[in-house]
Amino acid sequence: MDRNSPPPAPRRKRLTPVDIAIFAAVAALVVYTGYRVNAVLVYHWNWPRVLNFVLRYDPETGRYVANLLLYGLATTLRLALWGTVLATVIGIVMGYWRTVDNLTLRILSRSYVELIRNIPPLVFIFIFYFFISSQIFPALGLDDLDAEGPLVDNWLFAVLFGDPALLSNFLAGVLCLAMFEGAYVTEIVRAGIQAVGRGQWEAARAIGLSRTNVLRDVIMPQALRKILPPLAGQFITLIKDSSIVSLISIQELTFAATEVSSTTTKVFETWILVGAMYFVLCYSFALLFGWLERRAARSRR
Amino acid sequence: MPGRVAEPTPRDLRRREQAGSDVRMIWRRISQVAQAVLVFVLLGYLIWRGAAAMDYGWQWYRVEPFFYRVIDGELIWGPLVRGLIQTLKLAAIAGVIAILIGFVTAFARLSQSVSGRIIATCYLEAIRNTPLLVQLFLFYFVLAPIFGIDRFWSGILCLAFFEGSFAAEIIRGGIQGVARGQYEGADAIGLGVVDKYRFIIIPQSLPLILPPLTGLLISLIKHSAIVSVIAVSELTTAGLNLIADTFMAFEVWFLVAGLYLAVTLTLSICVSLFERSLNKSKR
């Protein structure tokens, strides 16, 4: 056996008295919490009131329709999707710049990464949001977007971008998140490119490929295999980080939860429910990506 | 072979090449530096133009009292400095608790105990799959009233539990990085579990644990900004209050960002210098 192999995995044991004591302690904690809530705080639980904000019964059509929290969830997913796409674009450009000889590009990408990674996301988003709403959007002319136009008024647009009336609000969130996550994607891409052996560069140059072709046909396909798994993880991180943009009034799940908790005053139910929604969402994505990765690894063999 | 000119050896070739490339290198460096300066001047100009176009009345002359004031020859720290100290204090307390949580969780996951592994896994997955902001709201709006915790401590506990999950993975990785023979050796000389970890395993895993753990503590300073949402007094909260008072949004945000940047960058440079000296002494 290899001398440097990790320590042996602990043998599986059955429940010991210590385990039973620990479980009993946890159970006691749960009971004590329940006692504090019901007897000391005298909290009146009202789950239907809050669940009503997930699915609402519409008496006119006689069907259940999505309500505030589900709309928020959809916006969160859209934010994460477009944020990842945009962050990947930023990350590929900046990550490539991190590896080039050109000093200017290296300084630019390095300062971008260090700047973003060393200030709190909250502070960055506050500053950047001011900048977006005062500079970029007037320049893009988004505020006078025609909500009735054929480009906007169709179901595909609604699926991809949500309510046209909230488009500039949504895009502000996407831009903030993408700028922020882009720094992390940059490092993922840089690591992926640098993980491709030097020999690959040299061989590709030796057979006479131009720099662009080397990058496109030789380096990137190999780097992509190293980039994809952490990028999938970054997508989950983005779902979580997107909760921060609720503070600049982007109407995603956390923002909806704040509204629901203040209108219903059922604070406990709302936050427990929203926490559970995020958990289910992120955990299922984590399981899905883990499964895909294992399958890809198996097919490569 | 007489009469023939001696072929240059590879070493000669390399030397000639280097002499040529030195001159070229210097030229390239100069042009690159010039290019870099040009780009940054351009960027600065664009930002300045943007600010001018916004008609924003910069009032930098008003920011000095944010840091300190001298009243009757006595130095009084301003809100930003007090906020920074509060942030560091918050991060320090949360960091200590996070490391404790990390050690307990790591050992629980590595142990043979069923309950330990189940609880540790539940904790890690719960923290990993929910946003920090939602965790903060859960701590502040749900747990704090139930157990009667004040806002300062609910902020600290939330941060500690959040960072503790990362610390747990770092510590577990470090402990598992110790070679198998060390465990067997410790067992062979008859050490108990506690002594085995105390004298053999932990000391050897520390070089693997410490660098990422310091990185974690630095990012804790950054993450602590989020507790401004529940109005715990710290740097970001001080910034928000100043903006509410003075309406100088950009000046204050730039100062706050600059303070965070200064603290985290200084700390990371210190850590990397320390790490380098550690590696040098090992070699």
Interface residues (C-beta under 8 A of the other chain):
Chain A: M1 D2 R3 N4 S5 P6 P7 P8 P10 R11 R12 K13 R14 L15 T16 V18 D19 I20 I22 F23 V26 T33 R36 V37 L41 N102 L103 T104 I107 L108 E114 L115 N118 I119 P120 P121 L122 V123 F124 F126 I127 F130 F131 S134 Q135 I236 I239 K240 D241 S242 S243 I244 S246 L247 T254 A257 S261 V267 F268 W271 I272 V274 G275 Y278 F279 C282 Y283 A286
Chain B: R29 Q32 V33 Q35 A36 V39 F40 G50 A53 M54 L110 S111 Q112 S113 V114 S115 G116 I119 E125 A126 R128 N129 T130 P131 L132 L133 V134 Q135 F137 L138 F141 V142 P145 I146 F147 Q176 G177 V178 A179 R180 G181 Y183 K222 H223 S224 A225 I226 S228 V229 T236 G239 A249 F250 W253 F254 V256 A257 Y260 L261 T264 L265 S268
